[in-house]
Amino acid sequence: RNPFKVIFTKNNKIALGLGVCDMKAGLTSILKTAEYAVRHNIPVKLVFGVDEENISEGAHNLVDSGLLNDLDFMVVAEGGQIKNYQRDLSLVFGRKGRIVFDIIIIGKIAHAAESQKGINAIEMASKLVLALKKINFKKHSKLGKTNIVIQNIYSEASAFSIPNVCLIKCSLLTSPLDNSLSFMELVKKLAAKLNVKIQIRISKRKTPYAESYEIPLSNLFIKKIQKNILTKYKLKPIYTDSVADENVFANRLKVPVLTLGAIGGGDHTASEWLDIDSLFKLIDVYKQILIEYNK
């Protein structure tokens, strides 16, 4: 089957094809809502970005441009990795953050035949990795525990010597209870306890990493749309481990960021699918949000 050709199945209730859910459904709902806003003279700003799957360079550029400074809230048309496909729509109220760290283990070089005179950085790194995986982070009421993903361990020795430097690269998927500074302090204390000499830093990249966020439920407008719109569809919000542009907008703009998308799955694959009825419901909900905001 050609993944670039949309196929409709089950009495035209399901669309199959690459990108039908992520992100063509979102784009369709945004454009149809924009048509409605124009017809009814409702002010709305449409935001289209690029590079979300990488380092969110588009989102950061949008924030830096100042074009979003007048926003009171944002609605993002992402699906949100929902697991219950029986729901009308996907609703996300928060996401974990992600920060990548470089941990440099510093050993002591020695001839391999006299390894007892040195400190093998790889062996020290293995001790630290095992200890890192045993850290018991506090549990956040919505986003659960922060967790560590070891992504890369690299070291080599010259000639017949033991390695004196080892690099550990790890991702920290954070809840609001943890951040980059608190984690680095924790790792330093853990390494000292293990008698492992380290340096730790945030891994360099072009854009800042995304801290976690959650919708401020005390926000008056969020309360309003929950009561008047979201309950109509019996929508229950989820909090997801996946990082997205919402993290950038929520943390940098300091406005509520509501992720509300159509039901679908199989993102990024030839088997990607979309519930067509869910898409129409999504467009209707977006229109209702505009109406509530302009009352």
C-alpha positions in Angstrom: 0.0 0.0 0.0 1.2 3.5 -0.9 1.6 5.3 2.4 1.4 8.7 0.7 -2.1 8.0 -0.6 -5.0 8.4 1.9 -7.3 5.4 2.1 -10.7 5.6 3.8 -12.0 2.4 5.5 -14.9 1.3 7.7 -17.6 3.4 6.0 -15.3 6.3 5.7 -14.8 6.6 9.4 -11.1 5.9 9.4 -8.4 7.5 7.3 -5.2 5.6 6.7 -1.9 7.2 5.4 1.3 8.7 6.5 0.7 12.0 8.4 -3.1 11.8 8.6 -3.1 12.2 12.4 0.3 13.8 12.9 -0.1 16.5 11.7 -2.6 16.8 8.9 -5.6 16.4 11.3 -4.2 19.2 13.4 -3.6 21.5 10.4 -7.1 20.8 9.1 -8.7 21.7 12.4 -6.7 24.9 12.7 -7.6 26.1 9.2 -11.3 25.2 9.5 -11.4 27.1 12.9 -9.7 30.1 11.2 -12.4 30.1 8.5 -15.0 30.3 11.3 -13.1 33.0 13.1 -13.0 35.2 10.0 -16.7 34.7 9.2 -17.6 35.8 12.8 -14.9 38.5 13.2 -13.2 36.7 16.1 -9.6 37.6 16.7 -7.3 34.5 16.6 -3.6 34.0 15.8 -2.5 31.0 13.9 0.9 29.6 14.7 2.8 27.1 12.5 6.2 25.9 13.5 8.9 23.6 12.3 11.6 21.4 13.9 9.5 20.1 16.8 10.8 16.6 16.4 14.4 17.9 16.7 15.4 20.8 19.0 12.2 23.0 18.7 14.2 25.7 16.9 11.0 27.0 15.2 9.2 27.3 18.6 12.1 29.2 20.1 12.4 31.5 17.1 8.6 32.3 17.3 9.0 33.2 21.0 12.1 35.3 20.3 10.3 37.2 17.5 7.8 38.7 19.9 4.9 37.8 17.7 3.4 35.7 20.5 3.7 38.3 23.3 0.0 39.2 23.1 -1.4 35.7 23.6 -3.6 34.9 26.6 -3.5 31.1 26.0 -2.6 28.6 23.3 -4.4 25.6 21.9 -2.1 23.0 20.2 -3.6 20.5 17.8 -1.2 17.6 18.7 -2.6 14.1 19.4 -0.7 13.7 22.7 0.0 9.9 22.6 -3.4 9.0 24.1 -3.8 5.3 24.9 -7.6 5.2 25.2 -8.9 5.3 21.6 -12.6 5.2 22.8 -12.4 8.8 23.9 -13.8 11.6 21.7 -10.6 13.6 21.7 -7.1 13.7 23.1 -6.6 16.2 25.8 -3.1 16.9 27.4 -2.7 19.1 30.5 1.1 18.7 30.9 4.3 17.1 29.7 7.5 16.0 31.2 10.7 17.9 30.3 13.9 16.6 28.8 17.4 17.8 29.5 20.6 16.1 28.3 23.7 16.0 30.4 27.3 15.1 29.8 28.9 13.4 32.8 32.7 13.2 32.5 34.3 10.5 34.6 37.9 11.4 35.5 40.2 8.4 36.3 44.0 8.0 36.4 46.0 6.7 33.5 48.4 3.8 34.0 50.0 1.0 32.0 47.6 -1.9 31.6 50.2 -4.2 33.1 50.2 -2.0 36.2 46.5 -1.2 36.3 46.4 -1.2 40.1 48.4 2.1 39.9 45.6 3.9 37.9 41.9 4.4 38.1 39.9 2.9 35.2 37.4 5.6 34.2 35.1 3.0 32.5 34.9 1.0 35.7 34.1 4.1 37.7 31.5 5.1 35.1 29.8 1.7 35.4 29.5 2.2 39.2 27.9 5.6 38.7 25.5 4.4 36.0 24.2 1.7 38.3 23.8 4.2 41.1 22.0 6.7 38.8 19.4 4.1 37.9 18.7 3.5 41.6 17.8 7.1 42.3 14.3 7.3 43.7 12.9 10.6 42.6 9.8 12.1 44.3 6.5 11.2 42.6 4.6 14.1 41.0 0.8 13.8 41.4 0.2 14.1 37.6 3.5 13.4 35.8 4.9 10.7 38.0 8.6 10.3 38.7 11.5 11.9 36.9 13.5 9.2 35.1 17.0 8.8 33.7 17.8 7.4 30.3 21.4 6.5 29.7 22.0 7.2 26.0 25.7 6.9 25.4 28.9 5.8 27.2 32.2 6.4 25.4 35.8 5.9 26.3 39.0 4.6 24.8 42.6 4.2 25.9 45.7 4.9 23.9 48.0 2.0 23.3 48.2 -0.4 26.2 46.9 1.8 28.9 43.8 2.0 31.1 41.3 4.7 30.1 41.4 7.8 32.3 38.4 9.6 30.9 34.9 8.3 30.2 31.8 10.2 28.9 28.3 9.3 30.0 25.5 11.1 28.1 22.1 10.8 29.7 18.6 12.3 29.3 16.6 13.4 32.3 12.8 13.2 31.7 11.7 15.6 34.4 8.6 16.2 36.4 8.0 19.7 37.8 9.6 18.5 41.0 13.1 18.3 39.4 15.2 20.5 37.2 18.7 20.7 35.7 20.3 22.4 38.7 18.8 20.0 41.3 19.9 17.0 39.2 23.4 18.2 38.8 23.8 18.7 42.6 22.3 15.2 43.2 24.8 13.6 40.8 27.8 15.4 42.3 26.8 14.2 45.8 26.2 10.6 44.5 29.6 10.6 42.8 31.4 11.9 45.9 29.7 9.1 47.9 31.1 6.5 45.5 34.5 8.2 45.4 34.1 8.8 41.7 35.6 12.0 40.3 33.3 13.7 37.8 32.4 16.9 35.9 28.8 17.4 34.9 27.3 19.9 32.5 24.2 20.3 30.3 25.0 19.0 26.9 25.4 21.8 24.4 22.9 22.4 21.6 21.6 25.3 19.6 18.4 25.8 21.7 17.6 25.5 25.4 16.2 22.2 26.6 12.6 22.0 27.6 11.6 21.9 31.2 8.3 20.2 32.2 5.0 22.0 32.6 1.4 21.5 33.6 -1.7 23.5 32.9 -2.5 26.0 35.7 -5.9 24.6 36.7 -6.6 27.8 38.7 -6.6 29.9 35.5 -10.1 31.4 35.1 -10.3 30.7 31.4 -9.2 27.1 31.8 -11.9 26.6 34.5 -14.4 28.1 32.1 -13.7 25.9 29.1 -13.5 22.8 31.4 -16.9 23.5 32.8 -18.7 24.6 29.6 -16.9 22.6 26.9 -14.6 19.8 27.9 -17.1 18.1 30.3 -19.6 17.9 27.4 -17.3 15.4 25.7 -16.4 13.8 29.1 -12.8 14.5 28.3 -10.2 13.4 30.9 -6.8 15.1 30.6 -3.7 13.0 30.4 -0.1 14.0 31.3 2.5 12.6 29.0 6.2 11.6 29.1 6.8 13.0 25.6 8.4 16.4 25.1 7.0 18.8 22.5 6.9 22.5 21.4 4.3 23.0 24.2 7.1 22.8 26.7 8.7 25.7 25.0 5.6 27.9 24.8 4.4 27.1 28.3 7.7 27.8 30.0 8.8 30.8 28.0 5.4 32.6 27.4 4.0 31.8 30.8 0.5 31.2 29.4 -1.8 28.1 29.6 -1.0 25.7 26.8 -3.9 23.3 26.1 -3.1 20.3 23.8 -6.3 19.2 22.2 -6.2 16.8 19.2 -8.1 14.2 17.2 -8.0 10.5 18.0 -5.5 8.5 15.9 -2.4 6.4 16.1 0.6 4.8 14.4 2.3 8.2 14.0 5.2 8.3 11.6 4.4 5.0 10.0 2.6 3.7 6.9 -0.2 2.4 9.1 -1.0 5.8 10.6 -4.7 6.3 11.1 -7.2 9.0 12.0 -10.8 8.8 13.4 -12.7 11.1 11.1 -15.6 11.7 13.5 -13.0 12.8 16.1 -11.7 15.4 13.7 -15.1 16.9 13.2 -15.6 17.0 17.0 -12.2 18.7 17.4 -13.2 21.4 14.9 -16.5 21.9 16.8 -14.6 22.2 20.2 -12.2 24.7 18.7 -15.1 26.9 17.6 -16.7 26.7 21.0 -13.4 27.7 22.7 -13.3 30.8 20.5 -16.9 31.6 21.4 -16.2 31.2 25.1 -13.1 33.4 24.9 -15.1 36.2 23.2 -18.1 36.2 25.5 
